[in-house]
Amino acid sequence: MRTVDLIQRKRDGGELAPEEIEFLVEGYTSGDIPDYQMSAFLMAVFFSGMSDREVSRLTECMLRSGDTVDLSAIAGVKVDKHSTGGVGDKTSFIAAPLAAAAGVVVPMMSGRALGHTGGTLDKLEAIPGFRTNLTAEEFTTQLAELGLCFIGQTDRLAPADRKLYALRDVTATVESIPLISSSIMSKKLAEGVDALVLDVKVGSGAFMKKQVDARRLAQTMVGIGRRMDKKVQALITDMNQPLGYAVGNALEIMEASQTLQNAGPADLTKLSIELAARMIFLGKKSATLEEARHMAEHHLVDGSGYKKFKQVVAAQGGNPQALDKFELLPNATGMREVASPRAGYVSSINAADIGTASNMIGAGRDKKEDAIDPAVGIILEVKTGEKVDAGSVLCRLYYTKEDRVEEAAGMVEDAFRISSQKPEERELILEVVG
């Protein structure tokens, strides 16, 4: 078969046979199919979509493109959590330690920055010395000892997804339900989990702009999990403004640390506890979801979740003192304030523009080989619904290079909408799927 024929059929809305999808995945992973042809195929999928059968086969092929982790020797239900990507989303560093403190085994395989959203691995690597490139043996040993480990994709775990993930980021094909679903689920199934909690974002700062699309994405992933005999629950959550106040790698680690010490923003705390509760419930550490919520709150208030995170940081080569002494984290050298042009209420904050502006000053990537500056980012001073005076500070940009600061500041100022009327309060957790 010829790659160009498969691209053409998918471009025209046709369905590919299981062996044809296997041909594409194996060919691209081995290097026989070049980037330019796979880019064309991804764009064809973006516009034409995929059937449930195609998505399941794509997931299976990416899963089987490399090794899988066998965690059966570790006692207990293995539960992971995954977010589809948002601006300021650092819930993994809060929910996972809270669940692990409750006795759940949490293997966290995470990704890097994609589009305008940050990456869990990039944020963790802002902690001096922190290693995410662990061997399979180190991964399983730490899980057995601490019940929590953060790991990046190794070359042998879902390598097809690793290549496709980087390619999607630079070919404007990120926001595709079949591609997002198969990417997430292939990674999660490769790491040997029994259950999975998904945080599916919707809104201006998410890849899914409409709730109906977010629901379809959640249903697709829950369906893949069910067909693979895994328990999957998905929360659909609002991403029409950044989560918390901090956007940027080291800045988000600081805010996660504050939240684990029960001094974090209300929205970040609420969502993290709900995600942790679902993990605890699926991990069979509680009889009911309500009991699981109480357990998550308890491990936040008593500091055991924070202690767990510090243990994990130390075990993976990081300096746990950096979670208390923020001067040990990378710090920016410049700061630029963005002020409100008028008095009124913050009626909306375009999260995508905040994420893009943060990337402009170095917090994310334009090209897959770009380096990230862990020190830079944006701190919001206000959230939607708050009253502001003319000239009051809306947010602060922290930077180390002045190249695009003015451009980023202009984008950030445009991201804030100030109106005379206080907006209606939005729900953070919109619905549950699965």
Order of alpha helices (4+ residues) and beta strands (2+ residues): alpha-alpha-alpha-alpha-beta-alpha-beta-alpha-alpha-beta-alpha-alpha-beta-alpha-beta-beta-alpha-alpha-alpha-alpha-beta-beta-alpha-beta-beta-beta-alpha-beta-beta
